[in-house]
Each structure stands twice: as structure tokens, then as C-alpha cells.
Amino acid sequence: GGGGAGDEDEDDEEFAWTGYHDGRVYSLGAYEDMADRFRAERFPGPDVTEEEIEKAYWRIVESPEQAVEVEYGSELHSTLHGSGFPTTGQALNPQAGGGGGGAGGGGADGGAPWNPANL
């Protein structure tokens, strides 16, 4: 998909074979609440050690009958959510409106060869 408003379903279909799909949309507070509930269910008690987390990880990996859903914020479409790097001709956050190339106004940083947005 080209990143347009109707392309999300198309992108989900295109990459369905990977098992990845767009998840829920959270505010920061709602995501924190979800993460806190997950932690309380998996690791009751006030403190959790690195060893307890690793034991839980391997228990999940070695138990194919146990399903775990993982939500994370990777692989976000920069055309929908913006980029952390200056771009030429686009705002850092396209949904915020305005033009330019972000903090640098699309100047030298937006076109720099080191900028991952240009790869």
C-alpha cells in the first residue's frame, strides 16, 4: 500500500503470511494500563527479577500449546505516523499538518546521506 487512508486493510492482506498485522491503537495511558495488567497476571508481587522473566520466557517458548499475544510499536508506517528523522517535503508527523521537513525544515538534514529516511 501507498500509505493512504484506505491502505491499512490492503497492507494487512499483503503481509498476512508473516503473522504480523496492525494492532490496537492506544493512548500512552491506555498502553500503560494494558502493560500493567499483563505484568500483574504474569508476575504477581511487587518485584520481579531478571531470572523470573527469563524462566517465564523459556516456559512460553517450550510450550507450544500456550498462546501469548505480543503488542509492540515497531514497524510503524512512517507515512502514517511520521518519522523520527527529518524528511524532505513532509512534516515529521504528517497527521499534525503543516509542511516542511520537520525540525530542519527539510534542509540539509532532510537530504543528508546518513539519514535513514533516505535509504
PyMOL CGO cylinders between C-alpha atoms (Angstrom):
from pymol import cmd
from pymol.cgo import CYLINDER

trace = [
    CYLINDER, 0.00, 0.00, 0.00, 0.94, 3.59, -0.55, 0.3, 1, 1, 1, 1, 1, 1,
    CYLINDER, 0.94, 3.59, -0.55, 0.15, 4.84, 2.94, 0.3, 1, 1, 1, 1, 1, 1,
    CYLINDER, 0.15, 4.84, 2.94, -3.21, 6.36, 2.07, 0.3, 1, 1, 1, 1, 1, 1,
    CYLINDER, -3.21, 6.36, 2.07, -6.17, 6.29, 4.43, 0.3, 1, 1, 1, 1, 1, 1,
    CYLINDER, -6.17, 6.29, 4.43, -7.65, 3.12, 2.91, 0.3, 1, 1, 1, 1, 1, 1,
    CYLINDER, -7.65, 3.12, 2.91, -4.41, 1.19, 2.62, 0.3, 1, 1, 1, 1, 1, 1,
    CYLINDER, -4.41, 1.19, 2.62, -4.32, -0.36, 6.12, 0.3, 1, 1, 1, 1, 1, 1,
    CYLINDER, -4.32, -0.36, 6.12, -6.56, -3.31, 5.17, 0.3, 1, 1, 1, 1, 1, 1,
    CYLINDER, -6.56, -3.31, 5.17, -4.59, -3.79, 1.96, 0.3, 1, 1, 1, 1, 1, 1,
    CYLINDER, -4.59, -3.79, 1.96, -1.31, -3.83, 3.91, 0.3, 1, 1, 1, 1, 1, 1,
    CYLINDER, -1.31, -3.83, 3.91, -2.73, -6.38, 6.38, 0.3, 1, 1, 1, 1, 1, 1,
    CYLINDER, -2.73, -6.38, 6.38, -3.66, -8.67, 3.47, 0.3, 1, 1, 1, 1, 1, 1,
    CYLINDER, -3.66, -8.67, 3.47, -0.32, -8.18, 1.72, 0.3, 1, 1, 1, 1, 1, 1,
    CYLINDER, -0.32, -8.18, 1.72, 1.66, -9.23, 4.81, 0.3, 1, 1, 1, 1, 1, 1,
    CYLINDER, 1.66, -9.23, 4.81, -0.81, -11.73, 6.28, 0.3, 1, 1, 1, 1, 1, 1,
    CYLINDER, -0.81, -11.73, 6.28, 1.63, -14.58, 5.63, 0.3, 1, 1, 1, 1, 1, 1,
    CYLINDER, 1.63, -14.58, 5.63, 4.05, -13.05, 8.16, 0.3, 1, 1, 1, 1, 1, 1,
    CYLINDER, 4.05, -13.05, 8.16, 1.62, -13.28, 11.07, 0.3, 1, 1, 1, 1, 1, 1,
    CYLINDER, 1.62, -13.28, 11.07, 2.03, -9.54, 11.69, 0.3, 1, 1, 1, 1, 1, 1,
    CYLINDER, 2.03, -9.54, 11.69, -0.83, -7.11, 11.43, 0.3, 1, 1, 1, 1, 1, 1,
    CYLINDER, -0.83, -7.11, 11.43, -1.78, -3.69, 12.65, 0.3, 1, 1, 1, 1, 1, 1,
    CYLINDER, -1.78, -3.69, 12.65, -2.83, -3.86, 16.27, 0.3, 1, 1, 1, 1, 1, 1,
    CYLINDER, -2.83, -3.86, 16.27, -4.96, -1.73, 18.51, 0.3, 1, 1, 1, 1, 1, 1,
    CYLINDER, -4.96, -1.73, 18.51, -4.48, 2.00, 18.82, 0.3, 1, 1, 1, 1, 1, 1,
    CYLINDER, -4.48, 2.00, 18.82, -3.62, 3.08, 22.36, 0.3, 1, 1, 1, 1, 1, 1,
    CYLINDER, -3.62, 3.08, 22.36, -3.07, 6.33, 24.13, 0.3, 1, 1, 1, 1, 1, 1,
    CYLINDER, -3.07, 6.33, 24.13, 0.07, 6.27, 26.26, 0.3, 1, 1, 1, 1, 1, 1,
    CYLINDER, 0.07, 6.27, 26.26, -2.04, 5.88, 29.42, 0.3, 1, 1, 1, 1, 1, 1,
    CYLINDER, -2.04, 5.88, 29.42, -4.14, 3.05, 27.95, 0.3, 1, 1, 1, 1, 1, 1,
    CYLINDER, -4.14, 3.05, 27.95, -0.99, 1.20, 26.82, 0.3, 1, 1, 1, 1, 1, 1,
    CYLINDER, -0.99, 1.20, 26.82, 0.48, 1.56, 30.30, 0.3, 1, 1, 1, 1, 1, 1,
    CYLINDER, 0.48, 1.56, 30.30, -2.72, 0.14, 31.82, 0.3, 1, 1, 1, 1, 1, 1,
    CYLINDER, -2.72, 0.14, 31.82, -2.62, -2.84, 29.43, 0.3, 1, 1, 1, 1, 1, 1,
    CYLINDER, -2.62, -2.84, 29.43, 1.06, -3.48, 30.20, 0.3, 1, 1, 1, 1, 1, 1,
    CYLINDER, 1.06, -3.48, 30.20, 0.45, -3.23, 33.96, 0.3, 1, 1, 1, 1, 1, 1,
    CYLINDER, 0.45, -3.23, 33.96, -2.39, -5.80, 33.72, 0.3, 1, 1, 1, 1, 1, 1,
    CYLINDER, -2.39, -5.80, 33.72, -0.16, -8.15, 31.73, 0.3, 1, 1, 1, 1, 1, 1,
    CYLINDER, -0.16, -8.15, 31.73, 2.62, -7.84, 34.29, 0.3, 1, 1, 1, 1, 1, 1,
    CYLINDER, 2.62, -7.84, 34.29, 0.25, -8.42, 37.23, 0.3, 1, 1, 1, 1, 1, 1,
    CYLINDER, 0.25, -8.42, 37.23, -1.12, -11.57, 35.56, 0.3, 1, 1, 1, 1, 1, 1,
    CYLINDER, -1.12, -11.57, 35.56, 2.31, -12.98, 34.69, 0.3, 1, 1, 1, 1, 1, 1,
    CYLINDER, 2.31, -12.98, 34.69, 4.36, -11.75, 37.64, 0.3, 1, 1, 1, 1, 1, 1,
    CYLINDER, 4.36, -11.75, 37.64, 2.27, -11.17, 40.76, 0.3, 1, 1, 1, 1, 1, 1,
    CYLINDER, 2.27, -11.17, 40.76, 4.04, -9.37, 43.55, 0.3, 1, 1, 1, 1, 1, 1,
    CYLINDER, 4.04, -9.37, 43.55, 5.81, -6.07, 43.88, 0.3, 1, 1, 1, 1, 1, 1,
    CYLINDER, 5.81, -6.07, 43.88, 9.19, -7.08, 42.42, 0.3, 1, 1, 1, 1, 1, 1,
    CYLINDER, 9.19, -7.08, 42.42, 10.22, -9.34, 39.57, 0.3, 1, 1, 1, 1, 1, 1,
    CYLINDER, 10.22, -9.34, 39.57, 13.76, -10.50, 38.90, 0.3, 1, 1, 1, 1, 1, 1,
    CYLINDER, 13.76, -10.50, 38.90, 15.52, -10.95, 35.60, 0.3, 1, 1, 1, 1, 1, 1,
    CYLINDER, 15.52, -10.95, 35.60, 15.71, -14.67, 36.33, 0.3, 1, 1, 1, 1, 1, 1,
    CYLINDER, 15.71, -14.67, 36.33, 11.91, -14.90, 36.79, 0.3, 1, 1, 1, 1, 1, 1,
    CYLINDER, 11.91, -14.90, 36.79, 11.37, -13.15, 33.47, 0.3, 1, 1, 1, 1, 1, 1,
    CYLINDER, 11.37, -13.15, 33.47, 13.80, -15.48, 31.71, 0.3, 1, 1, 1, 1, 1, 1,
    CYLINDER, 13.80, -15.48, 31.71, 12.15, -18.58, 33.24, 0.3, 1, 1, 1, 1, 1, 1,
    CYLINDER, 12.15, -18.58, 33.24, 8.75, -17.34, 32.06, 0.3, 1, 1, 1, 1, 1, 1,
    CYLINDER, 8.75, -17.34, 32.06, 10.15, -16.69, 28.58, 0.3, 1, 1, 1, 1, 1, 1,
    CYLINDER, 10.15, -16.69, 28.58, 11.55, -20.19, 28.21, 0.3, 1, 1, 1, 1, 1, 1,
    CYLINDER, 11.55, -20.19, 28.21, 8.37, -21.73, 29.63, 0.3, 1, 1, 1, 1, 1, 1,
    CYLINDER, 8.37, -21.73, 29.63, 6.41, -19.98, 26.86, 0.3, 1, 1, 1, 1, 1, 1,
    CYLINDER, 6.41, -19.98, 26.86, 8.91, -20.90, 24.13, 0.3, 1, 1, 1, 1, 1, 1,
    CYLINDER, 8.91, -20.90, 24.13, 8.96, -24.56, 25.16, 0.3, 1, 1, 1, 1, 1, 1,
    CYLINDER, 8.96, -24.56, 25.16, 5.15, -24.84, 25.49, 0.3, 1, 1, 1, 1, 1, 1,
    CYLINDER, 5.15, -24.84, 25.49, 3.64, -24.72, 22.00, 0.3, 1, 1, 1, 1, 1, 1,
    CYLINDER, 3.64, -24.72, 22.00, 0.13, -25.10, 23.42, 0.3, 1, 1, 1, 1, 1, 1,
    CYLINDER, 0.13, -25.10, 23.42, 0.46, -21.84, 25.37, 0.3, 1, 1, 1, 1, 1, 1,
    CYLINDER, 0.46, -21.84, 25.37, -0.55, -18.82, 23.28, 0.3, 1, 1, 1, 1, 1, 1,
    CYLINDER, -0.55, -18.82, 23.28, 0.85, -15.38, 24.04, 0.3, 1, 1, 1, 1, 1, 1,
    CYLINDER, 0.85, -15.38, 24.04, -0.11, -12.21, 22.21, 0.3, 1, 1, 1, 1, 1, 1,
    CYLINDER, -0.11, -12.21, 22.21, 2.63, -9.60, 21.91, 0.3, 1, 1, 1, 1, 1, 1,
    CYLINDER, 2.63, -9.60, 21.91, 1.86, -5.96, 21.25, 0.3, 1, 1, 1, 1, 1, 1,
    CYLINDER, 1.86, -5.96, 21.25, 4.65, -3.61, 20.38, 0.3, 1, 1, 1, 1, 1, 1,
    CYLINDER, 4.65, -3.61, 20.38, 5.29, -0.41, 18.46, 0.3, 1, 1, 1, 1, 1, 1,
    CYLINDER, 5.29, -0.41, 18.46, 7.76, -1.49, 15.84, 0.3, 1, 1, 1, 1, 1, 1,
    CYLINDER, 7.76, -1.49, 15.84, 7.45, -1.29, 12.09, 0.3, 1, 1, 1, 1, 1, 1,
    CYLINDER, 7.45, -1.29, 12.09, 5.10, 1.68, 12.16, 0.3, 1, 1, 1, 1, 1, 1,
    CYLINDER, 5.10, 1.68, 12.16, 4.32, 3.20, 8.78, 0.3, 1, 1, 1, 1, 1, 1,
    CYLINDER, 4.32, 3.20, 8.78, 6.24, 6.47, 8.70, 0.3, 1, 1, 1, 1, 1, 1,
    CYLINDER, 6.24, 6.47, 8.70, 3.84, 7.74, 6.04, 0.3, 1, 1, 1, 1, 1, 1,
    CYLINDER, 3.84, 7.74, 6.04, 1.01, 7.43, 8.57, 0.3, 1, 1, 1, 1, 1, 1,
    CYLINDER, 1.01, 7.43, 8.57, 2.73, 8.11, 11.89, 0.3, 1, 1, 1, 1, 1, 1,
    CYLINDER, 2.73, 8.11, 11.89, 5.64, 10.31, 10.88, 0.3, 1, 1, 1, 1, 1, 1,
    CYLINDER, 5.64, 10.31, 10.88, 9.34, 9.75, 11.08, 0.3, 1, 1, 1, 1, 1, 1,
    CYLINDER, 9.34, 9.75, 11.08, 11.85, 10.32, 13.83, 0.3, 1, 1, 1, 1, 1, 1,
    CYLINDER, 11.85, 10.32, 13.83, 14.18, 11.68, 11.16, 0.3, 1, 1, 1, 1, 1, 1,
    CYLINDER, 14.18, 11.68, 11.16, 13.75, 14.83, 9.07, 0.3, 1, 1, 1, 1, 1, 1,
    CYLINDER, 13.75, 14.83, 9.07, 12.37, 14.23, 5.62, 0.3, 1, 1, 1, 1, 1, 1,
    CYLINDER, 12.37, 14.23, 5.62, 12.24, 16.42, 2.57, 0.3, 1, 1, 1, 1, 1, 1,
    CYLINDER, 12.24, 16.42, 2.57, 8.80, 17.74, 1.73, 0.3, 1, 1, 1, 1, 1, 1,
    CYLINDER, 8.80, 17.74, 1.73, 6.97, 16.21, 4.73, 0.3, 1, 1, 1, 1, 1, 1,
    CYLINDER, 6.97, 16.21, 4.73, 6.43, 17.12, 8.34, 0.3, 1, 1, 1, 1, 1, 1,
    CYLINDER, 6.43, 17.12, 8.34, 7.87, 14.76, 10.96, 0.3, 1, 1, 1, 1, 1, 1,
    CYLINDER, 7.87, 14.76, 10.96, 4.27, 13.90, 11.81, 0.3, 1, 1, 1, 1, 1, 1,
    CYLINDER, 4.27, 13.90, 11.81, 2.05, 14.07, 8.69, 0.3, 1, 1, 1, 1, 1, 1,
    CYLINDER, 2.05, 14.07, 8.69, -1.09, 13.97, 10.85, 0.3, 1, 1, 1, 1, 1, 1,
    CYLINDER, -1.09, 13.97, 10.85, -0.04, 17.18, 12.62, 0.3, 1, 1, 1, 1, 1, 1,
    CYLINDER, -0.04, 17.18, 12.62, -0.47, 19.20, 9.44, 0.3, 1, 1, 1, 1, 1, 1,
    CYLINDER, -0.47, 19.20, 9.44, 1.89, 21.81, 8.15, 0.3, 1, 1, 1, 1, 1, 1,
    CYLINDER, 1.89, 21.81, 8.15, 4.65, 21.25, 5.68, 0.3, 1, 1, 1, 1, 1, 1,
    CYLINDER, 4.65, 21.25, 5.68, 8.36, 21.39, 5.58, 0.3, 1, 1, 1, 1, 1, 1,
    CYLINDER, 8.36, 21.39, 5.58, 10.78, 18.74, 6.67, 0.3, 1, 1, 1, 1, 1, 1,
    CYLINDER, 10.78, 18.74, 6.67, 10.43, 18.76, 10.42, 0.3, 1, 1, 1, 1, 1, 1,
    CYLINDER, 10.43, 18.76, 10.42, 12.90, 20.43, 12.72, 0.3, 1, 1, 1, 1, 1, 1,
    CYLINDER, 12.90, 20.43, 12.72, 15.31, 21.28, 9.92, 0.3, 1, 1, 1, 1, 1, 1,
    CYLINDER, 15.31, 21.28, 9.92, 12.57, 22.48, 7.56, 0.3, 1, 1, 1, 1, 1, 1,
    CYLINDER, 12.57, 22.48, 7.56, 13.63, 19.89, 5.00, 0.3, 1, 1, 1, 1, 1, 1,
    CYLINDER, 13.63, 19.89, 5.00, 17.05, 21.47, 4.66, 0.3, 1, 1, 1, 1, 1, 1,
    CYLINDER, 17.05, 21.47, 4.66, 20.44, 19.74, 4.72, 0.3, 1, 1, 1, 1, 1, 1,
    CYLINDER, 20.44, 19.74, 4.72, 19.42, 17.20, 7.39, 0.3, 1, 1, 1, 1, 1, 1,
    CYLINDER, 19.42, 17.20, 7.39, 16.41, 16.03, 5.37, 0.3, 1, 1, 1, 1, 1, 1,
    CYLINDER, 16.41, 16.03, 5.37, 18.56, 15.21, 2.38, 0.3, 1, 1, 1, 1, 1, 1,
    CYLINDER, 18.56, 15.21, 2.38, 21.69, 14.02, 4.19, 0.3, 1, 1, 1, 1, 1, 1,
    CYLINDER, 21.69, 14.02, 4.19, 23.08, 10.62, 3.10, 0.3, 1, 1, 1, 1, 1, 1,
    CYLINDER, 23.08, 10.62, 3.10, 23.30, 9.47, 6.75, 0.3, 1, 1, 1, 1, 1, 1,
    CYLINDER, 23.30, 9.47, 6.75, 19.56, 9.98, 7.23, 0.3, 1, 1, 1, 1, 1, 1,
    CYLINDER, 19.56, 9.98, 7.23, 17.76, 6.57, 7.34, 0.3, 1, 1, 1, 1, 1, 1,
    CYLINDER, 17.76, 6.57, 7.34, 14.70, 8.22, 5.76, 0.3, 1, 1, 1, 1, 1, 1,
    CYLINDER, 14.70, 8.22, 5.76, 16.74, 8.35, 2.53, 0.3, 1, 1, 1, 1, 1, 1,
    CYLINDER, 16.74, 8.35, 2.53, 17.61, 4.67, 2.31, 0.3, 1, 1, 1, 1, 1, 1,
]
cmd.load_cgo(trace, "trace")
